[in-house]
Amino acid sequence: MRLSIIVPVYNVQEYLQGCIDSILANDCTDCEIILVDDGSTDGVCPAMCDRLAQERPALIRVIHQENRGLGGARNTGLEAAKGEYVFFVDSDDTIAPDALRLLKEQVEQTHADIYNFDLYTHDGKGHGHVIQTAEPREGMFTLTDEPCFLFSLPAAWARLWRRDLFINTGIRYPDRVWYEDIRTTTKLFAAASSIVTLPHALYHYLARPGSIMRSGNVQRCREIMDAFDDILAWFRERGILERYEAPLCRLAIDHIRLAAMVRVIRQDDHSPVIKELDHYMYTVFPDWENNAYIPLLPFKHKLLLWLLKCRRYTLIKLLFKLVGSK
C-alpha cells in the first residue's frame, strides 16, 4: 500500500465529515484512512467514526483509545499504518482535490523520505491565502545540503513522510504537550536521506479560534523551552549539534522570541512568562543577537526583535491591536 492517511479525532463533530469528504474526493486508490478517536467526549465523534468506517470498510479503519493528545493519536495511527508513506491530516482541516494524485506521482518518480508542500489557510468564510511552508528547491536534498530547511513550518501535516523514517529512528510525537510538531519534525529533517519540496498548496488549514495554538493559555507557552531542551539534547546525542547550532539558534529566535514571547505579550504584557522566555534565550543561546541567519528575516521581524530587546512590550501589544483592527 502506498499511502496511509492518519486523522486524529477529538471533539470535532462540526468538521470531521468535511475533512473525510475532502479525502474521499481524491484518488484514494492504494490508500487507507485511519481515524484515531482520541477519547472524544462530545458523545458524537466516536459514533461518527464508526459510521464512516461502516460506509467505506475497505478504505477506512477506526481506532478508539483513551485520550493521549494529538501526538499520541498520531503515534497510534503510525503504528497501525500499512502504507509506505503517511500523511497526517487534522480532523478540522481538508486537503486539495488533487493532493493524493500529485503526491503518489511524486513518490513514483523520486521515492524521497519527505515531501514538503504549501498550505492554503482560511477562516472557513471565504477568506484565505496560500502560505509557503519552505523555500522551494530543485531536486532532492538533505538537511546537510540545506540547513535553512530547519526554518520551514514545523507542522506534521505540511508534508508526506516515509513511514520507515519513524520506524527505523524511533522518533515519535510526544503525548499531551504543546509544540509536539517542532520537537519531532526537526529530528526527522535531520534523519532524512532525501527531501523534496513541491510548489503546490495541497493542505487546507482552517484557522479557527478553538485550535490549540490560538488558545489564550499563556502558561503553556513555557513548553517551547522544554521543546528546545529536547531538540538540542537529541542533536547533541548524535554528535551533530555543532553542525546545526546556528540554524537551531535561528529556529529558537523564530519560535521563542518572535512567536511564544509575542503570543504572551498580546495576552498579558506583564506576564512573568515573558521574562522566563527572554532569560532562556540569553542562557541557552547567549550570542543569538549575532546569529548569521537574522539578516534573512523580513524587516517587520527585525523590528519586532528590536522592540523585544528594548522591552517595549506595551507598544508591541498596541501595534498588534492596530493591525488586527484593520
N, C-alpha and C positions, 0 to 999 in steps of 0.2 A: 504494500500500500504506500502511496506517495505522500499524502498529507493527512495529518491529524489536527483537527480544529478544536481547540480546548476553550470552553466557555465557562468560567466560574460564575455561579449564580447565587446572589444573596439579596432577597427582598427587592426585586426589580420587576414586579408584575407589569408595570406600565411600559417597560421597554423590551422585555425578553422576546415577545413574539416578533417584533420588528427586527431584532438582531438576527433571529433564526431565519426569518423570511429573506433577509439580505444575503445570507449564506446560501440558502436554497435557490436563490435567483441566479447563482453562479453555476458553473460546470462542476458538479460535485463528483464526477467520475474519478474513481481511485482515491476517494476521500472518506473520512469518518468524522463525525461530530460527537464530541464528548462533553456532555453537560455535567458539571460538578456542582450539585446543590450543596452549598457550604452552610448547612444548618439554618436555612431560611426560616424566619419566624413570622412571616406575613400570612401564613395559612393558605397561600395561593401558589407560590413558586414551585414547591415540591410536586404538587399535582400537575402544574403546567409542564414541568419537565417530563413527567411520566406520560402525559398525553402526547407531547411532541415525539417522544420515542416510540409510542404505540402507532402513531401515524406514519412514521418512517423507520421501521425497525431494522432495516438493512443498513441504514445510514447513521442513525442517532442512538447513542447509548447514554444512560444516566447513572451517575454515582451519587448516592446520598451520604453525607458524612456530618459529624459534629463540626461546629464552626472552628475553622483554623485560620481564617483570614484569607485575603486574596492570594498571598504567596503559598499558603498551604493548599488552597484549592488548585492552583496551577501545578503544584508538585504532584497532587493526586492524579490529575489528568495526564501529566507527563509519564508517570509510572504505568498508567493503563494504556497509553497510546501504542498503536501498532504501526503508525506511519514512519517513513524515513525522515520526514520533516514535521515540525509542529508550528502551528500558528495560533497564538493566544489572542482571543477576541473577548473583550469585556462585554458583559451582557447588556449594558446600556448603550453600546455603540453598534455600528454597522460597517459593512465592507462594500467596496465598489463592485458594480455588477460584473466586471471583467477581472477582478482581483485573482481568483483562483486559476483562471486560464493563463494569465500572464505569469504568475508565479510558477506554475507547472512547466511552462515553456522555458523559463529561465533555468529551472532545475535540470531539465533535459539537456540544455546547452552547456551549462558550466559546472553543475554539481558542487557548488560552493557550500561552506559551512553556515554562512549568514547572508541573507538578502535584506538589505535595508531599503525602505521605501518611504515616501512622504505621506502626509495626512491632510485631510480636509477637516478643519474644526468648525463647528457650527453651534448655534443656540437652539436648534430644533424649530425655529420660527422663520426660516428662510434666510438668515444672516450667517455668513461664514466666509472662510478664506483658506487657501492652501498654505501649509507650513512645511518648509523644507527641513527635514529632520537631521540631515547630514549634508556636508558638501559633496556634490556629485564627483565621482572619479571614474576614469576609464579603466575597464578590465578588472581583474581580481587583484586584491592586495591583502596585506596583513596589517596588524596594528604597528608592527615594527616599521613597515613601509610608510604608514600614515598615522603617526601618533595623534594628530588632530582629530582623528575619528572618535577619540575619547570624549570630545565635546558634543557628540551627537546627542539628540534627545534620548534619554536612557530607557524610555518606555519599552516594556516587553512586547507590546502589540505593534510596534513600529517596524517589525522585521519578521522574517521567516527564519527558523532555526533548524539546523540538522539535529535530530534527537540525540544522536550519539555524542554530540558536543556536551550535553548534560550528563549522559550516562557514563562516558569514559572519564570525565573530570570529577564527577561527584558534586558539581556545582548545582545548587538548588536555591529557590526563593525562600527567604526566612518567613516564619509564621508570625502573624499578628503584630507586624511593625509597620511604621511609615517608611518610605524610601526603600521599599523592598526591591524596586527595579534597579536603582543605581548600584545597590550592593551586588547585584547579580550580573547585569549587562556588562559592567566594566571588566569583570573577570572573564566573561565569555568572549568579549572582544580580544582580550589578550591571549586566550586559549585557542582561538580560531586559526585554522590554517589558510582560510580563504574567505574574503568578504567581497560582496558585490553591492553597489548602490544602484537603485532603479529610479528613473525620473518620473515616477507615477504616484499619484495620491490614492493609494489603494485602501487606506483606512479612513473611516469617517468617525471622528471623535465628537461626542456630544458634551459640550461644556455646560454642565448643569450645576446649580447651587449645592445640591446634596452630595456631590462627589467628595472623596476623601481629601484631596489636596486643595479643595476650595473651602474646606472647613475652617471655622474660626478658632479652632483649638490651638492656641499659640504654644501651649506647653509641649505639645508633641513635636514641635519644630526642633526641640532639643535632640530628637532622634537622628537628625542629619549628622551630628557629631559621632554617634555610635556607628552610623553607616560608614563614615570615613575611617574611623578606627578599624573597622572590619576590612575595608578595601585595602588600606595601607598595610595591614598585617598580612593579607593574602599575597600582595605583590612582594612584600619583604620576604616571606617564607619561601618564595620561588626564586629569589635572587634577582628580581627584575625591577625592584623599586627604584634604584638609581637610574635605570634606563628611562623610566616613565615619570620621574619625580616632577619635572617641570609641567608636563601636561596634566598630571594629577593635581598639582597645585592650582593650575588654571581651572580645573574642574571644581575644586573647592571654592575658588572665587565665585564661580557661576552659581553654585548651589548653596553655599553657606552665606556669603555676603549678599549677592545680588538676588537670591531667591528667598532663603529662610529668614535672614535678617529683615528684609523688606516686608515679607509677609507678616512678621511680628509687629513691625513698626506701623503698618497700616491698620492693625487691630488695636495696638496699645503701645504708643511710642514711649511709655515709661516702664515697660515690662523688663524685669531683670534678665529675661531670656536674651535680650539684645546684647547685654554686657557679656553673658556667657559665650555667645556665639563669636563675638568680637575677640574675647580672650582666647578662645580655641584657635582661631586663625593665626593670631600672633604667636601662640605657643607651638603649634604643630607646623606652621609654615611661616617662620619668623621673617623670611625675606620675600614674602608674597608680593609686596609692592613693586619689586623689581622683576617680576615674572616676565619671561620673554614673550609670552603669548598675550599679554594685556593689550599691546598695540593692535591686535586683531579684533578687539571688541568694538562695537559701534559706539559712536560718540555719546549717545544717551546713557550707555552703561558706564562709560568712563566718567561722565558727570555724576552718575549715581554713586560710583566708588568714591569720588572726591567728597560728596556730601556725607557719605557714611564715615569717612575718615575724619571729617570735621564735626561729626556727631550732630549734624543738622537734621535730627530725626523729625521734628515737628514740621520743618519745611518739606521733607520727603513725603510725609503723610498728606500735607496740604496739596502738593503737586499731583499726587495720585488721585486725590479727590477732584481736583480741577480737570484732570484728563478724563476721569470716569464720568464726569458730568456733561461732557461734550458729546 
